[in-house]
Amino acid sequence: MTSLPSLRSFAISLTRSVDQAEDLVQETVLRAISKQGLFEPGTNLQAWLFAILRNLFYSAYRRTKHEVEDADGSYAAMLISIPDHEDRIMVKDLAAALAKLPERQRKAILLVSVEGMSYEAAAQALGCAVGTIQSRVNRARNRLAELMGLERREQHHRGAAKTRNVCC
């Protein structure tokens, strides 16, 4: 085929790589053979081949433009989304447990733990003594742990730790 040297030169000018240019010329010839029924006799064969080569190059360029080389997988690792369904369940359980607390305990724990108020500020806001707020918050924490089953887990962990200490 007399057009191959011209196709190679054009491919090298596009790809700036002899290896990639050879692949592009090969793909162009294969495409031309598979689509030879579309060539209109009497028209310029070389122009048709150049158009196929150019279109193949730009199609490949568009595909690879959005690709990221990630040999060590660090980019893919950034795209991982950690499931949060357990967190959502825990928040729902906490809301349900908070609703079961007596109003005074609920207000006290929300002011101190959620709003970040000091015991003194919470006591002033609720119009009671600091010791009363401390007591309400403590009782609310204990009741929340009980309602959410956290008390049993802590006891289980403490029991496992005691067992380990006895063994070792």
Phi, psi and omega in degrees: 000125185284345183274350185300314179300320178292321177297317179300314180300316180295318180296319178296321180295330179279313188272335185062027179211126181297317180298313179294324179295317178299316178298319181294319178296317179300314179298323179296314180296316179299317179296318180297319179295316182290337182248020185300337177293340179275345180287132180266115178304143180095350177263175185280111181296318182296320178296321178296316179296319178297322179294318178297314181299312180300315180295320177298317180299311183291327176296315178295321180298316179297321179294316186276345181301327183264001179275148179238129176286126186221065186300320183265358177081008183292324179292317179297324180297329179289338184272356182289134177251119180282129181299139181244014183296327178294322178296318180296321178296317180297320179294318177297318178297320179296316179298318179295319180293319178300321181296335181276349180286151171300147185305318182296318178292318181299313180299317182296313183290326178293319179295317184280311187275322183269310182283342178077019179288151173286163178300322181296314181294320179295319179298317179295318181296324182265357177068044177217179182283155179300317179300324179295318178296316180300318179294315180297318180295316179298313179296321179296317179298314180298317181292320177298317179298320179294313181295328182266001178076015181282331181298316181295321179297316180297318178296321179298315179295320179295319179295321178293322179293320178297319180296319180295318181294325179293319183289326189256000000 
